[in-house]
Amino acid sequence: MAKAMSKTKVAFVCRQCGGESSKWLGQCPHCQAWNTLEQVNIAPLKASAHQQGYATGRSEVQSLAAVNTQVQERLTTGFGEFDRVLGGGLVSGAAVLLGGHPGAGKSTLLLQTSCALAAHSPVLYVTGEESLEQVALRGRRLRLALEPLQALAETSVERIIALCQELKPKVLIIDSIQVMYVDEIDSAPGSVAQVREAAARLTRFAKQTGTILLLIGHVTKEGSLAGPKVLEHMIDASIMLESSADSRYRTLRAIKNRFGAVNELGVFAMLDQGMREVKNPSAIFLSAEVETAAGSLVTLAWEGTRPLLVELQSLVDTSHGGMPRRVTLGLDSNRLNMLLAVLHRHGGVFSGDQDVFINVVGGLKIQETSADLAMILAVVSSLRNRIIGRDLVVFGEVGLSGEVRPVANGQERLREAAKHGFKRAIIAKGNLPKQAIPGLQIHAISRVQEALDLLSNE
């Protein structure tokens, strides 16, 4: 008598957070998102021999002091900005996920990177969304050296791994993970089960063989990576390629990185010849216009290991509705509301009946508090219609009691400002350098009112 087949076990997995439920629900019980649960057949995965760890042999307990921590030699991508975000280059056995909106340049960047790597290391470029003819046409349009690069049009994970075991590439590029599928999974490519298992098997293969794995991932309308949230936990580095619809510049930022810092920023320009790195990002974030207007002010943001000169633009206008608007692009809107309250309480400047708009020129997102003082002065400049000189740079954190606090790396920020020709700076007293910086007049303040007094003398 034939052995009875075991009953298939299913689960319902949330696309947003990766949480599992034993039955389908309209709302995820973990992240409270609606209509995000998808059915997953987990019976084949439980019995699969692929569900082993990354180690190829038997693991043994040992002291951490005895573990070899010698720094591995990194493989350079050919782009200094890409290497900066990765932490110095690619590490053997690392799994890197590159995400971004359609048209951001993910495939272009990795095709240029793969051609640069193929000049001295074996590289396999696997495309699942385009034909080899389309990839070759893009490479010729970008004038890349395509001869050393090996390419494959395939979506089956099993066949990709089998071919890699024969070719033994140093770098494996998958474009994209959302179209890959595993034969044992019944669901369609792009589903939670397929994306999770495909990424898990490719990552496991990379760890066991020391192959560098680069995955391209799509993003949702909200800007998050499509697929299950557990995908970000499987990989070593998650990098986002960001762009605005009206800009030819692209910013590369690490969301997760096990081999480097997560606060590094890389800047690229999308040209006819493909991606070109911008080695002086401060120049593109400053307006090229000679004439200035009220509400425009330059501040210094710190990204990773370098300072960036950024222009803030503020527009303050009388509100014609019952609720004044507070809109920020590239800054935290909640922090703007807080700073407006500080400005009223400790600076005597009322803006409760005004619409306030603040924009960061160039599409950069400032995620630190060093722009607080610049935001306040930009708002006052627009409110009073007073133009601030183009030779002034401002940075500092503002507290709720109206005090101006120092920020990290103040001296490096001031040197960057002096290098770009700025003559004056308004900073916190705690950032006052011990030695004078040639060509830069520094005004060190401790209260918001002191900064407003300096602005009145402009």
Legacy VTK file of the C-alpha trace (Angstrom):
# vtk DataFile Version 3.0
C-alpha trace
ASCII
DATASET POLYDATA
POINTS 458 float
0.000 0.000 0.000
1.391 3.378 -0.996
2.458 5.623 1.786
-0.106 8.330 2.430
1.023 11.788 1.526
1.420 14.192 4.399
-0.975 17.084 4.557
0.435 20.270 3.105
1.090 22.870 5.761
0.396 26.477 4.901
0.993 29.806 6.561
0.063 33.392 5.766
3.010 35.794 5.599
2.837 39.601 5.613
4.541 41.358 2.710
5.309 44.384 4.872
6.875 42.942 8.021
7.322 39.234 7.316
5.085 38.221 10.217
3.300 34.868 9.972
-0.269 33.909 10.840
-2.015 30.534 10.857
-5.029 31.911 8.952
-5.789 34.694 6.554
-6.729 38.020 8.104
-7.629 41.297 6.500
-5.193 43.126 8.784
-1.750 41.895 9.754
-1.680 41.323 13.536
2.017 42.303 13.683
2.296 45.600 11.752
-1.439 46.440 11.403
-1.153 46.734 7.592
-4.248 45.864 5.522
-4.448 43.211 2.770
-0.781 42.215 3.006
-1.096 38.540 4.045
-0.241 35.968 1.375
-0.542 32.187 1.560
2.760 30.318 1.669
3.247 26.560 1.265
5.866 25.716 3.892
5.766 21.907 3.724
8.455 21.544 0.986
10.727 24.020 2.755
10.643 22.089 6.008
11.778 18.865 4.375
14.184 20.447 1.942
17.853 19.714 2.251
18.564 23.293 1.305
17.409 24.544 4.688
20.836 24.045 6.230
23.146 26.636 7.637
25.818 28.552 5.776
28.654 26.339 7.020
29.858 23.586 4.685
31.206 21.414 7.458
30.469 20.641 11.078
30.498 23.626 13.396
32.596 23.579 16.553
32.460 25.708 19.676
35.507 27.928 20.115
36.564 31.040 21.968
35.926 34.330 20.232
39.479 35.380 21.064
40.752 32.505 18.897
38.665 33.488 15.856
40.712 34.820 12.944
39.626 38.436 12.489
42.095 39.357 9.769
40.535 41.954 7.512
39.600 40.483 4.141
40.807 42.163 0.989
37.963 44.080 -0.595
37.153 44.079 -4.292
36.771 47.580 -5.712
33.751 48.256 -7.911
35.368 50.862 -10.139
33.305 53.628 -8.518
34.772 55.431 -5.522
31.304 56.567 -4.417
29.970 52.982 -4.556
32.968 51.708 -2.580
32.420 54.444 0.021
28.822 53.333 0.639
29.843 49.660 0.790
32.491 50.439 3.403
35.535 50.202 1.137
34.476 47.671 -1.504
32.927 44.239 -1.898
33.715 41.462 0.599
34.020 37.821 -0.413
30.777 35.937 0.306
28.762 39.104 0.902
25.156 39.434 -0.261
24.240 42.993 -1.294
20.734 44.159 -2.227
20.439 47.263 -4.411
16.947 48.778 -4.450
15.368 51.745 -6.147
12.426 53.038 -8.153
12.043 52.117 -11.852
14.336 54.305 -13.917
16.640 55.183 -11.021
19.554 53.441 -12.747
19.978 50.186 -10.799
20.647 48.010 -13.854
22.843 50.669 -15.435
24.978 51.031 -12.313
25.451 47.284 -11.855
26.151 46.719 -15.562
28.909 49.334 -15.426
30.176 47.795 -12.181
30.126 44.258 -13.604
32.128 45.321 -16.672
34.723 47.009 -14.451
34.968 43.920 -12.211
35.107 41.514 -15.174
38.369 43.097 -16.302
40.216 41.293 -13.484
37.704 38.811 -11.945
35.170 36.327 -13.383
31.677 37.865 -13.285
28.303 36.352 -14.231
25.450 38.784 -14.968
22.053 37.048 -14.769
19.103 38.940 -16.240
15.552 37.774 -15.709
13.635 40.834 -16.894
15.490 41.635 -20.114
16.882 39.596 -22.970
20.600 39.324 -23.581
20.135 41.479 -26.683
18.689 44.304 -24.590
21.543 44.099 -22.094
24.121 44.077 -24.892
22.501 47.082 -26.565
22.642 49.031 -23.300
26.282 48.077 -22.836
27.194 49.264 -26.345
25.269 52.490 -25.830
27.267 53.094 -22.647
30.485 52.179 -24.519
31.435 49.451 -22.057
33.994 46.690 -22.552
31.615 43.721 -22.845
34.097 41.025 -23.928
35.145 39.765 -20.444
31.594 39.795 -19.024
29.597 36.531 -18.991
25.801 36.971 -19.175
22.854 34.636 -18.746
19.086 35.065 -19.275
17.501 32.813 -16.642
14.951 32.921 -13.820
15.312 29.449 -12.279
17.381 29.562 -9.101
18.316 25.868 -9.373
19.736 26.286 -12.891
21.584 29.467 -11.913
23.271 27.762 -8.953
24.124 24.676 -11.034
25.759 26.853 -13.691
27.662 28.853 -11.075
29.074 25.623 -9.637
30.610 24.971 -13.063
31.774 28.493 -13.955
32.783 29.477 -10.389
32.323 33.247 -10.818
33.793 35.611 -8.261
30.798 37.952 -8.579
27.174 36.941 -9.289
24.665 39.649 -10.241
20.923 38.910 -10.224
18.587 41.318 -12.056
16.164 41.105 -10.348
15.272 38.996 -7.307
11.525 39.588 -7.841
11.447 37.500 -11.051
13.470 34.551 -9.747
11.643 31.358 -8.787
12.296 28.045 -7.026
10.795 24.893 -8.594
9.601 23.503 -5.261
7.398 26.545 -4.565
3.979 26.538 -6.213
3.326 30.282 -6.010
4.144 32.730 -8.817
7.458 34.627 -9.084
7.427 37.807 -7.014
5.289 36.324 -4.243
6.424 36.308 -0.632
7.358 32.605 -0.696
9.298 32.785 -3.968
11.255 35.927 -3.125
12.127 34.672 0.354
13.273 31.207 -0.739
15.085 32.419 -3.868
17.055 34.981 -1.861
17.774 32.435 0.875
19.217 29.855 -1.545
21.291 32.363 -3.470
22.631 33.862 -0.237
23.434 30.397 1.122
25.320 29.551 -2.075
27.288 32.816 -1.828
28.279 32.121 1.792
29.341 28.541 1.117
31.422 29.336 -1.980
32.698 32.830 -1.139
30.915 34.304 -4.169
29.971 37.987 -4.038
26.223 38.238 -4.619
24.611 41.445 -5.906
20.803 41.468 -6.044
18.611 44.095 -7.702
15.298 44.709 -5.923
12.263 46.798 -6.786
10.538 49.152 -4.384
6.869 49.790 -3.668
4.994 53.072 -4.123
5.822 53.908 -0.508
9.563 53.598 -1.250
10.214 50.348 0.660
11.681 47.223 -0.880
9.090 44.974 -2.497
8.772 41.486 -1.084
8.899 40.165 2.467
10.617 42.146 5.186
12.726 39.088 6.055
14.593 39.674 2.798
16.506 42.508 4.459
17.520 40.219 7.325
19.040 37.581 5.010
21.462 39.875 3.238
24.595 41.638 4.472
23.985 45.064 2.946
20.865 46.859 1.746
21.512 49.906 -0.440
18.956 52.305 -1.884
19.474 54.268 -5.102
17.325 57.372 -4.741
16.362 59.947 -7.346
13.829 62.679 -7.938
11.776 62.915 -11.111
13.238 66.266 -12.162
16.893 65.647 -11.328
19.680 63.835 -13.133
21.503 63.206 -9.883
21.235 59.974 -7.906
22.117 59.385 -4.267
23.259 56.008 -2.986
22.673 55.329 0.699
23.188 52.199 2.818
20.217 51.187 4.965
22.014 48.144 6.385
25.680 47.198 6.128
27.455 44.471 8.082
30.823 45.456 6.630
30.732 49.217 7.048
28.854 52.292 8.237
25.228 52.899 7.303
25.427 56.693 7.164
27.635 57.024 4.074
26.288 58.788 1.005
27.344 58.336 -2.601
26.354 60.791 -5.342
26.092 59.985 -9.051
25.017 61.853 -12.162
22.979 60.039 -14.819
24.398 60.993 -18.221
24.148 59.617 -21.744
27.204 57.472 -21.022
25.633 56.035 -17.871
26.384 56.711 -14.223
29.219 59.084 -13.400
30.293 59.640 -9.808
30.260 63.159 -8.375
33.438 63.666 -6.378
32.449 67.122 -5.104
28.779 66.770 -4.056
28.697 70.165 -2.343
28.853 71.870 -5.729
25.593 70.311 -6.965
23.651 70.998 -3.758
24.399 74.727 -3.971
22.376 76.862 -6.356
24.297 78.070 -9.386
22.312 81.314 -9.522
24.274 84.444 -8.712
21.263 86.403 -7.438
19.824 85.296 -4.123
16.400 85.706 -2.600
15.044 86.049 0.897
14.724 82.723 2.679
17.788 81.148 1.040
20.552 79.990 3.361
23.487 77.554 3.232
24.113 74.966 5.933
26.551 72.095 6.416
25.249 68.538 6.729
27.433 65.603 7.752
27.029 62.428 5.703
29.138 59.479 6.764
32.718 60.703 6.785
32.405 63.979 4.911
30.600 67.326 5.146
28.198 68.530 2.464
27.260 72.135 1.793
23.500 72.284 1.286
21.207 75.179 0.414
17.930 75.561 2.307
15.068 77.541 0.802
12.187 78.828 2.911
8.950 80.435 1.843
6.689 82.057 4.441
3.351 83.411 3.262
0.087 84.486 4.872
-2.236 81.540 5.386
-5.624 81.821 3.704
-7.108 78.756 5.387
-8.073 77.877 8.894
-5.002 75.677 9.433
-1.553 77.050 8.446
0.480 74.594 6.375
3.906 73.247 7.389
5.599 71.521 4.444
9.182 70.256 4.313
11.091 68.508 1.518
14.240 66.750 2.703
13.681 67.639 6.388
11.534 66.429 9.273
8.210 68.296 9.340
7.722 67.561 13.050
11.037 69.216 13.810
9.952 72.281 11.850
6.850 72.603 14.037
9.021 72.374 17.133
11.480 75.001 15.860
8.656 77.412 15.019
7.433 77.122 18.605
10.971 77.781 19.902
11.245 80.766 17.550
8.045 82.243 18.958
8.793 81.562 22.624
12.486 82.476 22.735
12.856 84.712 19.671
9.627 86.679 19.748
8.831 85.839 16.105
5.216 84.758 15.574
4.358 82.590 12.554
1.106 80.970 13.681
-0.863 82.665 10.888
1.697 81.887 8.180
2.202 78.967 5.777
5.806 77.759 6.053
7.535 75.793 3.288
11.153 74.576 3.470
13.035 72.764 0.715
16.519 71.234 0.499
17.991 72.074 -2.897
19.197 69.078 -4.893
16.831 66.517 -3.384
19.083 65.619 -0.456
17.500 64.358 2.771
19.046 65.769 5.947
18.667 63.300 8.816
20.563 65.143 11.542
19.868 68.116 13.789
22.655 70.381 12.528
20.226 72.187 10.213
18.049 73.480 13.094
19.628 76.908 13.319
19.670 77.302 9.536
15.960 76.433 9.343
15.099 79.108 11.898
17.136 81.810 10.167
15.763 80.843 6.743
12.190 81.186 8.050
12.929 84.612 9.593
14.682 85.721 6.403
11.618 84.888 4.306
9.176 86.309 6.863
11.018 89.641 7.038
11.942 89.593 3.321
15.587 90.084 4.240
18.264 88.652 1.931
21.154 86.790 3.563
24.575 87.135 1.978
25.891 84.218 -0.060
29.119 84.183 1.925
27.395 83.016 5.155
27.074 79.429 6.357
25.052 78.365 9.418
24.798 75.155 11.434
23.855 74.167 14.984
21.271 72.222 16.971
18.507 74.168 18.720
17.019 73.015 22.034
13.556 73.621 23.425
14.799 76.292 25.815
16.245 78.318 22.945
19.867 77.283 23.420
22.130 76.535 20.446
24.064 73.320 20.958
27.222 72.121 19.193
27.165 69.320 16.632
29.710 66.653 15.769
32.665 67.343 13.458
32.313 71.107 13.698
35.897 71.900 12.723
35.736 69.728 9.595
32.522 71.480 8.572
34.138 74.886 8.939
37.147 73.825 6.855
34.786 72.640 4.108
33.011 76.011 4.146
36.293 77.915 3.923
37.444 75.685 1.058
34.360 76.674 -0.969
34.888 80.390 -0.415
32.523 81.174 2.458
33.636 84.168 4.521
31.346 84.037 7.576
29.829 81.361 9.786
27.263 81.325 12.596
27.776 78.321 14.874
27.357 77.212 18.473
29.991 78.253 20.986
30.833 74.603 21.592
31.987 74.294 17.958
34.338 77.264 18.122
37.756 75.975 16.898
40.833 76.498 19.029
42.730 77.927 16.074
41.382 80.466 13.629
40.507 79.229 10.145
42.061 81.517 7.499
39.530 83.562 5.546
36.559 82.618 7.737
34.966 84.978 10.272
33.172 82.916 12.928
30.260 84.145 15.059
29.840 81.795 18.038
26.465 82.053 19.774
24.687 80.284 22.616
21.049 81.472 22.186
18.616 81.768 19.277
18.105 85.459 20.022
21.815 86.106 19.349
21.434 84.593 15.880
18.389 86.778 15.193
20.370 89.851 16.237
23.119 88.920 13.773
20.514 88.454 11.049
19.114 91.934 11.745
22.521 93.408 10.962
22.652 91.788 7.520
LINES 1 459
458 0 1 2 3 4 5 6 7 8 9 10 11 12 13 14 15 16 17 18 19 20 21 22 23 24 25 26 27 28 29 30 31 32 33 34 35 36 37 38 39 40 41 42 43 44 45 46 47 48 49 50 51 52 53 54 55 56 57 58 59 60 61 62 63 64 65 66 67 68 69 70 71 72 73 74 75 76 77 78 79 80 81 82 83 84 85 86 87 88 89 90 91 92 93 94 95 96 97 98 99 100 101 102 103 104 105 106 107 108 109 110 111 112 113 114 115 116 117 118 119 120 121 122 123 124 125 126 127 128 129 130 131 132 133 134 135 136 137 138 139 140 141 142 143 144 145 146 147 148 149 150 151 152 153 154 155 156 157 158 159 160 161 162 163 164 165 166 167 168 169 170 171 172 173 174 175 176 177 178 179 180 181 182 183 184 185 186 187 188 189 190 191 192 193 194 195 196 197 198 199 200 201 202 203 204 205 206 207 208 209 210 211 212 213 214 215 216 217 218 219 220 221 222 223 224 225 226 227 228 229 230 231 232 233 234 235 236 237 238 239 240 241 242 243 244 245 246 247 248 249 250 251 252 253 254 255 256 257 258 259 260 261 262 263 264 265 266 267 268 269 270 271 272 273 274 275 276 277 278 279 280 281 282 283 284 285 286 287 288 289 290 291 292 293 294 295 296 297 298 299 300 301 302 303 304 305 306 307 308 309 310 311 312 313 314 315 316 317 318 319 320 321 322 323 324 325 326 327 328 329 330 331 332 333 334 335 336 337 338 339 340 341 342 343 344 345 346 347 348 349 350 351 352 353 354 355 356 357 358 359 360 361 362 363 364 365 366 367 368 369 370 371 372 373 374 375 376 377 378 379 380 381 382 383 384 385 386 387 388 389 390 391 392 393 394 395 396 397 398 399 400 401 402 403 404 405 406 407 408 409 410 411 412 413 414 415 416 417 418 419 420 421 422 423 424 425 426 427 428 429 430 431 432 433 434 435 436 437 438 439 440 441 442 443 444 445 446 447 448 449 450 451 452 453 454 455 456 457
